[in-house]
Amino acid sequence: MSTTTHFSTLAVHAGEEKRKPYGALTTPVVQTSTYTFADTAEILAFMQHKAEREAIRQAGGDMPVRDEYGRYSNPTQSAAERKLAALEGGDAQKTRALLFASGMAAITHTVLALLQNGDHMIMVCGGYRRTIEFAQTVLPRWGIAATLLDVDRLDQLAETIRPNTRLILAETPTNPYLRVIDLARLAETAHANGILTAIDATFATPINLRPLQWGIDLVIHSASKYLGGHNDLLAGVVVGAHTLLNPIETLRGLFGSIADPQTAYLLIRGLKTLELRVQRQNENARRVAEWLTQHPKVARVYYPGLPDHPDHEVAKRQMSGFGGVVSFEIAGGRERTSRFVDALQLPYIGPTLGGVESIVQQQALFISLNEPDRRAAGISDTLVRYALGIENVEDILADLERALAQI
Ligand SMILES: *Cc1c(COP(=O)(O)O)cnc(C)c1O
C-alpha cells in the first residue's frame, strides 16, 4: 500500500495482510490469551530477538517481534494499529499506532508515560470533561501540575509555559462549541520551547484533519466514536513516532489496557467505511447547521462550517470537512429545550457521537444537577448537541421542523 495515498483505499486495505490464514478475506479474530513455543530453542531465539528489539527501541526505532502474551499484543489488534497509523498519514517508517481499551485509556497512558513527578502540562479547554477531571484530580497526586488554558486565551500560550512544561494537550474541534485550534501555531510555539504536543482529534477524524501534517507530535482518538462508527465498541488510539510511543506501549503492557481482539476486529470493519460515513455526516451537519440558522425558534448555532463561527477561517484552512456535530441553542429556557429534545423522533437521546445513528442531547442535563458547576463549564441550559448519523438529511430536517413546531 506504499504507492497509494488515497484515503478510502488505505481504509479498506492498509494494515492487513493480503494473504490471510485459510485464504480468508477478512482478518481473523485471533481469540487467544497467549502464544506457545514449539521447544526450548524457539524460546531462546525469541528472547534473543526481543533483546535486539529492545536495543533498537532504545535508539528510537522498532522491529516486529512475534506475539508473546495477549496483554502485550495480538495479531488482530496489530492489524488495526497498522491501519490507524496509515490513516493518520505520518511517515510510514516512523509512525505507528497503539490501540487501547478506551479513549480515556489512550489519553491517560499518554500523559503518564510522557510526564513524571515535577513536570507541568498545559491543557487547552474546552476539553472532554473526563480528561479535565483526570488532570485536576489524578495528576496532582503523581506530582504533575496541569494548567487549563481557555481556547479564547490561546494567544497567552507562551506566557503559560513554565520551565518544566513538557506537554500541551488540546482537542479540536472542542465539545460542545466546536472551537477549532490553529495547530501549526500551537506546534510552533510548543516546539520553540521543546514541548511535546498531543491532540485529541476525536471530533475531526483523520478524514477531516491530520494533525501530524501540521507538526503535532501525537494524535489521540476515542475510537468508540467515528472510527468504530457503529456505537458497538469502546477503544482508543494514539498515533505518533516510535520514539514517543515506545514508553506508552510499555505502560500499556504494565497497566493491562490493550483492546481485545474482538474489539480490534470490529474497529477494522468500521474503519473500512470511515470515509463514506464521515463524508455523509459532514454533509448532514452542514445542511442541518444552515437550516437551523434560519429558524426563529433557534437562538444560536455553533458549527465551524458557518461563516460566523469564531474559528471558521482556521477550520477552512486546516480541515477538509467541518465534522458531523452541530450545537445550537433553543430560544427560551431549559424546559422548552427539553420539550424540543423529547419531541424529536428520529435521533436517539444519549451522550455519545460518531456512529451511524443520529444522537442528540441537552448538554446541561448530562453534567450535574448542581447549577453553578454547569455555569462554570460554560454550558447553557438551552444548549443542544446534535451528532449527525448517516440517515437521509431530508428526514432529519423534517423531524427537526416537526419538533420545533411543537414548542
Ligand atoms: C468520548 C471521548 C473521549 C473518551 O473516549 P472513550 O472511548 O469514551 O473512553 C475522549 N475525548 C473525546 C473528545 C471524546 O469525545
Ligand as a Chemical Component Dictionary entry (heavy atoms), coordinates in Angstrom:
data_LIG
# 
_chem_comp.id                   LIG 
_chem_comp.type                 NON-POLYMER 
_chem_comp.pdbx_formal_charge   0 
_chem_comp.three_letter_code    LIG 
# 
loop_
_chem_comp_atom.comp_id 
_chem_comp_atom.atom_id 
_chem_comp_atom.alt_atom_id 
_chem_comp_atom.type_symbol 
_chem_comp_atom.charge 
_chem_comp_atom.model_Cartn_x 
_chem_comp_atom.model_Cartn_y 
_chem_comp_atom.model_Cartn_z 
_chem_comp_atom.pdbx_ordinal 
LIG C1 C1 C 0 -15.582 10.106 24.071 1  
LIG C2 C2 C 0 -14.385 10.958 24.097 2  
LIG C3 C3 C 0 -13.256 10.599 24.855 3  
LIG C4 C4 C 0 -13.218 9.372  25.708 4  
LIG O1 O1 O 0 -13.255 8.217  24.936 5  
LIG P1 P1 P 0 -13.830 6.821  25.487 6  
LIG O2 O2 O 0 -13.607 5.896  24.337 7  
LIG O3 O3 O 0 -15.272 7.037  25.824 8  
LIG O4 O4 O 0 -13.011 6.473  26.692 9  
LIG C5 C5 C 0 -12.161 11.429 24.799 10 
LIG N1 N1 N 0 -12.164 12.560 24.064 11 
LIG C6 C6 C 0 -13.222 12.929 23.335 12 
LIG C7 C7 C 0 -13.165 14.193 22.551 13 
LIG C8 C8 C 0 -14.377 12.154 23.331 14 
LIG O5 O5 O 0 -15.429 12.541 22.614 15 
# 
loop_
_chem_comp_bond.comp_id 
_chem_comp_bond.atom_id_1 
_chem_comp_bond.atom_id_2 
_chem_comp_bond.value_order 
_chem_comp_bond.pdbx_ordinal 
LIG C1 C2 SING 1  
LIG C2 C3 SING 2  
LIG C2 C8 DOUB 3  
LIG C3 C4 SING 4  
LIG C3 C5 DOUB 5  
LIG C4 O1 SING 6  
LIG O1 P1 SING 7  
LIG P1 O2 DOUB 8  
LIG P1 O3 SING 9  
LIG P1 O4 SING 10 
LIG C5 N1 SING 11 
LIG N1 C6 DOUB 12 
LIG C6 C7 SING 13 
LIG C6 C8 SING 14 
LIG C8 O5 SING 15 
# 
